[in-house]
Amino acid sequence: MVKRVKQDDVAGALELAGVGRDDPRLVQWLEEHRGRNGGKLHIGLGGKGVRIIFSRESDLKYWQKHYA
């Protein structure tokens, strides 16, 4: 039997320095994003704050423009 690995498409990542995973501002941004288009996001802890990984290029550019 061959074990297959699922691979997600990744458009890029944005690191928000000084923002924690439970930051109220981040929670609001995530709710807004999911309400706007339901795009897939992966959230992890980066070196200086929260790292958000986007599956769509348009979402990445929108977040870079408005929230970085």
N, C-alpha and C positions, 0 to 999 in steps of 0.2 A: 504494500500500500504506500502511496506517495502522499506525504504531508504537504499541503499547500499553505502558503502564507498569504494572508490578505494584505494588500498594499493600498493605502489611501493616497490620492493625489494631493500634493501639498503645493500651494501657490506661494507661500512664504510665511514668515513669522514676524511678529511685532513684540518687542519687549517694553513693558511699561515700568520704568524705574521708580522705585519707592512705593509701588502699589502692591498690597497684599492680596491673597486669594479671597479673603472675606471682606475686602474694602467695599463700602456701600456704593461708591461711584462705579466700580467695576461691575457689581451686580446689576446696577441700573443699565449700564452699557450692554451687558449680555441679554437682558430682557428686551431692550430696544432692538438689538440685532435679531433675536429670534422672532420678535413680533413683525419686523420689517420684511424678512425674507426667509427665515428658518434655515439659514446656511449652517454648515457643520463647522464647529470650532473645537479645538483641543486646547486645554489650558494646563500649563505646568509652571513650576517655579524656575525662573531663570537665575542668572548670577546676581542681578541687582533688583529684581522685582518679578512680576508675573510675565510669562511668555505665552502669547496667544498665537496658535498656528491655524492658518486659514486654508480652506480647500479651494476657494475661488479667488482669483486675482482681483476682481472687482471689489470684493469685501475687504481685502487687504488694503487696497488703495483708499477706500472710503475711511477706514479706521486710521490710516496714516494721516489723512488730510484733517480729520475732525478731532482725533483724540490724542495724538502723539505730541 
